[in-house]
Amino acid sequence: MTQLPPALTPPPAAVAHCRDVTRHHSKTFYLGSRFFGSEERAAVWAVYAACRTGDDVVDERRGEAAERGLADWWARVQAAFAGEPGHDPGDVALAWAAARWPIPLSAFGELHQGLQMDLRGSEYRTLDDLLLYCRRVAGVVGFMIAPISGYRGGERTLHAALRLGQAMQLTNILRDVGEDLERGRVYLPDTLLREFGVSRATLEAGQVTPEYRALMRHLSGLARELYAEGRAGIPCLNGSARLAVQVAAHSYEGILDDLARADYDNFRRRAYVSGPRKLLLLPRAWWELRGSAGLSFEP
């Protein structure tokens, strides 16, 4: 085991590994992370890399191999929080971040539950089922990031961070309907499919019907409501974290705009926000934060 005193920064190789994982798998998250201070940025990358490693296990393995892989991932996370990481650079970086900031292990515990839902092939009968999944695999990331950035406003700020993470995960689900079908996964709730008159056969055929577009507009509207709730907590974050999260939020929400421009065809095309478009979001994010200076949930 690698012993890492809390006062020390993580080895540069560990930081570089987590940076590369973040940049490769989520250019949007990576862009936002660049606005954190250097130490906070390294911790955010460590958290993202740890979450991504667990996600890759359930996406890239099947059956018993996936079960063993997820159990191993969870054991590694717990070891890192105990200050006893293995030699994997991601584990070393996570151990340092957990020792340096009060990141709750319980948030990773919820993530573990969410990844188990994917492993079991959970069915999503209601919207509440879907929102619970979004909480577990993404909403709780807000609980991991908030202690790194520092924040005011207590539980209300944490709730806003949860909502923002749920909004981002719902956006991912709407973007990836076609890709998820190829993995045998359907996250769209049964009750909403019936309400809007969309069948499983329609999904599997990749048919973008008027009913399907109406369902996508409905869920996109819900995601935008969650973004609005989540952004209310951003002014309560400390320092540069405000701009980091604001940029990431606008970039993710921009995926919904691109999906709408494509007339909600998420079977043959993956909605995205281009690099130049993301850069254009920077002055908007800065201006919005300037206008909200001094806002807080505290009395």
DAFEN-V636953 format. One record per backbone hydrogen bond with DSSP energy under -0.5 kcal/mol. NH is the residue of the N-H (numbers start at 0). CO is the residue of the C=O. If there is no record, write none. Layout:
NH & CO
NH & CO
This chain:
1 & 84
2 & 0
3 & 1
3 & 82
7 & 4
13 & 10
14 & 10
15 & 11
16 & 12
17 & 13
18 & 14
19 & 15
20 & 16
21 & 17
22 & 18
23 & 19
24 & 20
25 & 21
29 & 25
30 & 26
31 & 27
32 & 28
33 & 29
33 & 30
34 & 31
35 & 32
40 & 36
41 & 37
42 & 38
43 & 39
44 & 40
45 & 41
46 & 42
47 & 43
48 & 44
49 & 45
50 & 46
51 & 47
52 & 48
53 & 49
54 & 50
55 & 51
56 & 52
57 & 53
58 & 54
59 & 55
60 & 56
64 & 61
65 & 61
66 & 62
67 & 63
68 & 64
69 & 65
70 & 66
71 & 67
72 & 68
73 & 69
74 & 70
75 & 71
76 & 72
77 & 73
78 & 74
79 & 75
80 & 76
81 & 77
82 & 79
83 & 78
84 & 1
91 & 87
92 & 88
93 & 89
94 & 90
95 & 91
96 & 92
97 & 93
98 & 94
99 & 95
100 & 96
102 & 100
106 & 103
107 & 103
108 & 104
109 & 105
110 & 106
111 & 107
112 & 108
113 & 109
114 & 110
115 & 111
116 & 112
117 & 113
118 & 114
119 & 115
120 & 116
120 & 117
121 & 116
124 & 122
129 & 125
130 & 126
131 & 127
132 & 128
133 & 129
134 & 130
135 & 131
136 & 132
137 & 133
138 & 133
139 & 134
140 & 137
141 & 137
141 & 138
142 & 139
143 & 139
144 & 140
145 & 141
146 & 142
147 & 143
147 & 144
148 & 144
149 & 145
151 & 235
155 & 152
156 & 152
156 & 153
157 & 153
158 & 154
159 & 155
160 & 156
161 & 157
162 & 158
163 & 159
164 & 160
165 & 161
166 & 162
167 & 163
168 & 164
169 & 165
170 & 166
171 & 167
172 & 168
173 & 169
174 & 170
175 & 171
176 & 173
177 & 265
179 & 175
180 & 176
181 & 177
182 & 178
182 & 179
183 & 180
184 & 179
189 & 123
190 & 124
192 & 188
193 & 189
194 & 190
195 & 191
196 & 192
196 & 193
197 & 192
198 & 196
202 & 198
203 & 199
204 & 200
205 & 202
206 & 201
207 & 205
208 & 206
212 & 208
213 & 209
214 & 210
215 & 211
216 & 212
217 & 213
218 & 214
219 & 215
220 & 216
221 & 217
222 & 218
223 & 219
224 & 220
225 & 221
226 & 222
227 & 223
228 & 224
229 & 225
230 & 226
231 & 227
232 & 229
233 & 230
234 & 230
235 & 232
236 & 233
237 & 149
240 & 237
241 & 238
243 & 239
244 & 240
245 & 241
246 & 242
247 & 243
248 & 244
249 & 245
250 & 246
251 & 247
252 & 248
253 & 249
254 & 250
254 & 251
255 & 251
255 & 252
256 & 252
257 & 253
258 & 254
259 & 255
260 & 256
261 & 257
262 & 259
263 & 258
264 & 261
265 & 263
270 & 268
277 & 273
278 & 274
279 & 275
280 & 276
280 & 277
281 & 277
281 & 278
282 & 278
283 & 279
284 & 280
285 & 281
286 & 282
287 & 283
288 & 284
289 & 285
290 & 286
291 & 287
292 & 289
294 & 291
